[in-house]
Amino acid sequence: MRHIVAVLGYGPIITPWVKEYILSVAQFLKVREPDSVSSVVLSGGRTYAYNSRSEADVMEGLLMRFADGVLALPPIIRDDESITTIQNLEALARIIKETGEGGVDDVTIFCSYSHEHKVRSLATRILDVDGENVLVVGIPGLSVSARQGRMNRFFQDWVVRPVELVALHWHPLRRLLEARRRQVIKWR
């Protein structure tokens, strides 16, 4: 049985929420049976123009720090190129395909709470894994009020998710979204 844990990145800056997010991943790994997780995929590229570190690099450093001496980590695979959720999940699908024979039995994907439904919708379409074997864990934001969290989740569910589902199959829209994301990175 292969179980892969994927962690989607949310910026290369270590904020209190990012620390809590990675701590949640470390706690998840800690309560698992030893050797039950075959690998951890940290997915996130360089999303700030002024910062040379990728999201995956920051997450790996925090995960190593939280696991120090307490937790034997499974092999870590980094995806330092992805800058969108679709790219994160496509990289995960490629890693699943490249790393093993016989496929994967279970995939656990960590993301922010407001992105949980979008990630679940995209993952069931992108990953070559039975949808029942994909668990998406949304970690709530610490610095967001309950009202802001509801508004963000509403926006993600009713605007962003449908657009990205269309972009999966309509490449002109996908290229437009990726170009827009690269433009935002230049502004940061």
C-alpha positions as CSV (number, residue, x, y, z in Angstrom):
1,M,0.0,0.0,0.0
2,R,1.4,3.4,-1.0
3,H,0.2,6.5,0.8
4,I,1.4,9.9,-0.5
5,V,1.0,13.1,1.5
6,A,1.0,16.3,-0.6
7,V,1.4,19.8,0.9
8,L,0.4,22.7,-1.3
9,G,2.4,25.9,-0.8
10,Y,1.1,29.3,0.2
11,G,4.0,31.7,-0.2
12,P,7.7,31.6,0.7
13,I,7.3,33.9,3.7
14,I,7.2,32.2,7.1
15,T,4.0,33.6,8.7
16,P,2.3,32.3,11.8
17,W,-0.3,30.6,9.6
18,V,2.4,28.9,7.5
19,K,4.0,27.6,10.7
20,E,0.7,26.3,12.0
21,Y,0.0,24.8,8.6
22,I,3.2,22.8,8.4
23,L,2.9,21.9,12.1
24,S,-0.5,20.3,11.2
25,V,1.3,18.3,8.6
26,A,4.0,17.2,11.1
27,Q,1.3,16.2,13.6
28,F,-0.5,14.2,10.9
29,L,2.7,12.3,10.1
30,K,3.4,11.8,13.8
31,V,0.2,9.9,14.4
32,R,0.5,7.7,11.4
33,E,1.9,4.2,11.6
34,P,5.7,4.1,10.9
35,D,6.3,3.5,7.2
36,S,2.6,4.0,6.3
37,V,3.4,7.1,4.3
38,S,5.6,6.3,1.4
39,S,6.5,10.0,0.6
40,V,5.7,13.6,1.3
41,V,5.4,15.9,-1.8
42,L,6.0,19.6,-1.1
43,S,4.6,21.6,-3.9
44,G,5.1,25.2,-4.6
45,G,7.4,27.3,-6.7
46,R,8.9,30.8,-6.4
47,T,5.8,33.0,-6.1
48,Y,7.4,36.2,-4.9
49,A,9.8,38.0,-7.3
50,Y,11.9,39.5,-4.5
51,N,12.3,36.2,-2.7
52,S,14.6,33.5,-4.2
53,R,13.2,30.7,-2.0
54,S,10.4,28.5,-3.3
55,E,7.4,27.6,-1.3
56,A,8.6,24.0,-1.2
57,D,12.0,25.0,0.2
58,V,10.3,27.0,3.0
59,M,8.0,24.1,3.8
60,E,10.8,21.6,3.9
61,G,12.8,23.7,6.3
62,L,9.8,24.1,8.7
63,L,8.9,20.4,8.4
64,M,12.5,19.4,9.2
65,R,12.5,21.8,12.2
66,F,9.2,20.5,13.6
67,A,10.2,16.8,13.1
68,D,13.7,17.3,14.6
69,G,14.4,14.3,16.7
70,V,10.7,13.4,17.2
71,L,9.6,12.2,13.9
72,A,11.2,10.0,11.2
73,L,10.1,11.7,8.0
74,P,9.3,9.6,4.9
75,P,11.2,10.6,1.8
76,I,10.5,14.2,0.8
77,I,9.9,15.1,-2.9
78,R,9.9,18.8,-3.8
79,D,8.1,20.4,-6.7
80,D,9.8,23.9,-7.0
81,E,8.1,24.9,-10.3
82,S,4.3,25.0,-9.7
83,I,2.7,28.4,-9.2
84,T,-1.0,27.5,-9.5
85,T,-3.2,24.8,-7.9
86,I,-3.6,23.1,-11.3
87,Q,0.2,22.9,-11.7
88,N,0.6,21.7,-8.1
89,L,-1.8,18.8,-8.8
90,E,-0.4,18.0,-12.2
91,A,3.1,17.8,-10.6
92,L,1.7,15.5,-8.0
93,A,0.1,13.3,-10.7
94,R,3.5,13.1,-12.5
95,I,5.3,12.3,-9.2
96,I,2.8,9.5,-8.4
97,K,3.3,8.1,-11.9
98,E,7.1,8.4,-11.8
99,T,7.7,7.0,-8.3
100,G,6.0,3.7,-8.3
101,E,4.7,0.6,-9.8
102,G,1.3,-0.5,-8.9
103,G,-0.1,3.0,-8.3
104,V,-1.1,4.7,-5.1
105,D,-3.7,3.5,-2.7
106,D,-4.2,6.8,-0.8
107,V,-3.4,10.4,-1.2
108,T,-3.8,13.1,1.5
109,I,-3.5,16.7,0.3
110,F,-3.0,19.6,2.7
111,C,-4.3,23.0,1.6
112,S,-5.9,26.1,3.1
113,Y,-9.5,25.7,4.3
114,S,-10.8,28.2,1.8
115,H,-9.2,26.2,-1.1
116,E,-10.4,22.8,0.1
117,H,-13.4,22.3,-2.2
118,K,-11.5,23.6,-5.2
119,V,-8.6,21.3,-4.5
120,R,-10.9,18.3,-4.1
121,S,-12.7,19.1,-7.4
122,L,-9.5,19.5,-9.3
123,A,-7.7,16.5,-7.6
124,T,-10.5,14.0,-8.6
125,R,-10.0,15.1,-12.2
126,I,-6.2,15.4,-12.4
127,L,-4.9,12.5,-10.2
128,D,-5.1,9.0,-11.5
129,V,-6.4,7.8,-8.1
130,D,-9.9,6.7,-7.1
131,G,-11.7,9.7,-5.7
132,E,-12.6,7.9,-2.5
133,N,-8.9,7.4,-1.8
134,V,-8.2,11.2,-1.9
135,L,-8.4,13.0,1.4
136,V,-8.2,16.8,1.2
137,V,-7.4,18.5,4.6
138,G,-8.2,22.2,4.7
139,I,-6.3,24.1,7.5
140,P,-8.1,27.2,8.7
141,G,-6.4,30.6,8.4
142,L,-5.3,32.1,11.7
143,S,-5.4,35.7,10.8
144,V,-8.7,35.7,9.0
145,S,-12.0,36.6,10.7
146,A,-14.9,34.2,10.5
147,R,-16.6,36.5,8.1
148,Q,-13.6,36.9,5.9
149,G,-13.1,33.2,5.9
150,R,-16.7,32.6,4.7
151,M,-16.3,35.2,2.0
152,N,-13.0,33.8,0.8
153,R,-14.5,30.3,0.7
154,F,-17.6,31.5,-1.1
155,F,-15.4,33.2,-3.7
156,Q,-13.2,30.1,-4.1
157,D,-16.2,27.8,-4.4
158,W,-18.4,29.8,-6.7
159,V,-15.9,31.8,-8.8
160,V,-12.4,30.3,-8.8
161,R,-13.3,26.6,-8.8
162,P,-15.6,26.8,-11.9
163,V,-13.1,28.9,-13.8
164,E,-10.2,26.5,-13.0
165,L,-12.4,23.5,-13.9
166,V,-13.0,25.0,-17.3
167,A,-9.3,25.9,-17.6
168,L,-8.4,22.2,-17.2
169,H,-10.0,21.5,-20.6
170,W,-9.8,24.8,-22.4
171,H,-6.2,25.7,-22.8
172,P,-6.5,29.4,-23.9
173,L,-8.1,30.1,-20.5
174,R,-5.5,28.1,-18.7
175,R,-2.7,30.0,-20.5
176,L,-4.4,33.3,-19.5
177,L,-4.6,32.2,-15.8
178,E,-1.0,31.2,-15.8
179,A,0.2,34.4,-17.5
180,R,-1.9,36.4,-14.9
181,R,-0.3,34.5,-12.0
182,R,3.2,35.2,-13.4
183,Q,2.3,38.8,-13.7
184,V,1.2,38.9,-10.0
185,I,4.5,37.3,-9.0
186,K,6.4,40.2,-10.8
187,W,4.4,42.8,-8.8
188,R,5.1,41.2,-5.4
